Amino acid sequence: MIGEHLGDQCCWLSLVEWWYNSTFHSAIQMTLYEALYSQPPPQHLPYMVGSCTVECVDRTDRKLLQFHLKRAQNRMKHFVDCIRSDRTFQVGNLVYLKLQPYRQHSAKVREVFSNTSYLPCVLAQTPCGKATSSINLTPSRL
């Protein structure tokens, strides 16, 4: 609940109110909901798939979940695509190839600057669409 974005907390206000009203208070030895309505507060149980006898509810919830996941993926893809830039290369252009030495992943050294090397290489064949089919690596550079 504590954060820098105060506008985001409005959507949590009803849950905070429910939590406060359904929490046991030691001074009155009951919850505020019990003091007001003379009965225990209703339990907030999350929805479990298959718990409803109406299949339409499960289907609608699944479609809604898929919609929100797809929208989140599209949003992430949009922001990544804003950073990317299209580059075209011709045969004979000098390009840099990023190589990293093989390491065992379980014993991974977490350094900010690892042993990454950028080798200058000559483009050997015509690009296939937007992906390059082969790069000429000279043995002296490896």
N, C-alpha and C positions, 0 to 999 in steps of 0.2 A: 504494500500500500504506500510505502514511502518511495518517492521518486521525484524526478525533476519535471515531469510532464503532469501538471495538475489537471489538465483537461481530460486525461485518460481515466481519472479516478471516478468520474461520474457514473460510469457503467457498473462500478463495484458497490455503489452506495446501498442498493437494496440488499446485497449479500451481507454487508457490514451491519446493516440494521437488523437483519434476521439473526446474525451471529450474536449481536449484543442482547437482543430480546430473548434468545434461547439459551444463553449461558447462565449457569448456576451462580447466584449471588449469595455469598456467605452471610451477609447482614440480614437478609430476609429469609434465608434457608429455602429458596426456590428460585425459579427463573422469573423474569419480568412477565413473560407470556402467561405463566401459571398464575401470577398475582393478578393479572388483568382479566383473563378468561376462565380461570378456575379449572383448567385442564392442561395437560402437558403439551408442549409445542409439537407440531407435526415434524416428522423426520425428513430431512433433505436427503433423499436417496438418488444417486445418479442413475440414469437410464442405462440398462444393459440390453444388448442386442438379443432379441428372441424372448425378452420378458413380456412383450406385449402380444396379446392374442390376435390383434389385427395386423395382418401382414403388410398392409399399405403403409403403416407407420414406419416399420423397419425399412421398407423400400424408399420411402420419402427421406428418411434420415440418412440413408446411404447415399442417395443422389445429392443431398445437400452437403454432406461431407466431401464427396467427390468434387462438387462444384467449388467449395472453399479451398481444397487442396490444389486443384487445377489453377485457380486464381492466384494462389500464393506462388506456385511454380512459375506462372507467366510473369508475375511481378518481379521475381528474382531473375528470370531470364532477361527481362527488359533492362534491368539495371546493369547486368553483366554485358549485354549487347551494346549499351551506351559507352562502355569502356573500350570495347574492341574496335579495331580499325581494319579495313580491307587493304591488303597489300598484294600487289602483283609483281611477279618476277619474270625475267626473261632468261633464256639459256645463256650461261656464261656469267651471270651476275654473281657477285660475291655475297654470300649470306652467312649469318652466324648460326651455328648449331649448338644448342644447350645440352651438355652432357653432365650427368652426375654419376659418381662411382656407386657401384652396388654396395648396399649395406644390409646387414641383418636387421629386420624391422623391430624385433624384440629388444635389440641392444642399440636402439637408435640414439645417436648423439644429437641433442637438440641445441644446435647453435644457430645464431642469427645468420651468419655467413658460413655456409657449409662449403665443401670442396666442389663447387660447381664451376665448370669451365665452359667458356664460350669459344668454340673453334671456328675460324673462318673457313668456309667451304665454298666450292664452286658448284652451281646448279648444273647438272649433267644432262637431264632430259627435259623435254617440253612438259610444262605443268599440265596435269589432267584436271580440268575444271579449276577449282580453287585450291586443290591439294597437290602438292608436288609429288611426282612419282619416284624420283631418286635424286640423291645428292652424291657428288663425287668427293669421297674422303681420301686424302693422300695419306699414305702410311707414315710419313714423317710427322704428321700432326697428331696422330693417335699415340 
